[in-house]
Amino acid sequence: MSDPIFTHPSAPPDSPAAGAAAIPPPLPSAARAPAPAVPSITPSGRLCDPTVTHDQRTYAILMHASIVLLHVIFMLSFIVPLAMWLARRQQSRFLDDHGRETLNFHLTIALYGIVSFALIPACGIGFGFLVSTYILAMVGGVKACVASSRAEYFRYPMCIRFVT
């Protein structure tokens, strides 16, 4: 009984079979499509998404910058980020996260403001709480705008998560 003749798989075939298409060689590593960018951790310890577009970052910045509406309409300043979040939350995970975080922060600041105003006549320390709330709102808003411009996810300090 004779053994069948085997050829090495890397040996070139003598001729392709009739009607069979030749198998293209693999692409060199430089010609391969780049791997999709995945979120990474920045040196500051925040999660960064490199796939976020410039328009999405700008929109997130505007949502966080709406905190300056505290100067005009104190208790209703959450309406603007609510409308902005509802308009674009389906567009990207980045905008959904920043919109939810902004809305939670505005509601938290409104709650802190109500408690501060209630404590002013009750025991007098409400004014200090009111000033602290204002400083927290302004500093938190600026830090969130900077994080948004870098395509980083952000969590406000001392924020109650009303909307999850």
Stockholm file with secondary structure:
# STOCKHOLM 1.0

chainA/1-164         MSDPIFTHPSAPPDSPAAGAAAIPPPLPSAARAPAPAVPSITPSGRLCDPTVTHDQRTYAILMHASIVLLHVIFMLSFIVPLAMWLARRQQSRFLDDHGRETLNFHLTIALYGIVSFALIPACGIGFGFLVSTYILAMVGGVKACVASSRAEYFRYPMCIRFVT
#=GR chainA/1-164 SS CCCCCCCCTTSCCSSCCTTCCCCCCCCCTTTSCCCCCCCEECTTSCEECTTCCHHHHHHHHHHHHGGGGGGTCSTTTTHHHHHHHHHHTTTCHHHHHHHHHHHHHHHHHHHHHHHHHHHHHHHSTHHHHHHHHHHHHHHHHHHHHHHHHTTBCCCCTTCCCCCC
#=GC SS_cons         CCCCCCCCTTSCCSSCCTTCCCCCCCCCTTTSCCCCCCCEECTTSCEECTTCCHHHHHHHHHHHHGGGGGGTCSTTTTHHHHHHHHHHTTTCHHHHHHHHHHHHHHHHHHHHHHHHHHHHHHHSTHHHHHHHHHHHHHHHHHHHHHHHHTTBCCCCTTCCCCCC
//
